Amino acid sequence: MAMQTVNTANKEIIDFCLGLSSELAKLPVKHIWVDYDEEADVLYLSFRKPQRAKKKQLRGMMIS
């Protein structure tokens, strides 16, 4: 099996994510919905099922 070298920054990120995931597992919810907005570099966590977007007209533009 090939081993990859993990630099210090990546190890810190991995350790943080592992710690976060173990804390999330302690929450009294059965489902967590996760969305990542790459453009804004934001991770969204929802504890209720997200609703579908509805089409609305705003200032003459269609939004869906």
Beta strands, then each sheet from edge to edge (+ up, - down):
strand 1: 33-37
strand 2: 42-46
strand 3: 56-58
strand 4: 61-63
sheet 1: 1+ 2-
sheet 2: 3+ 4-
end
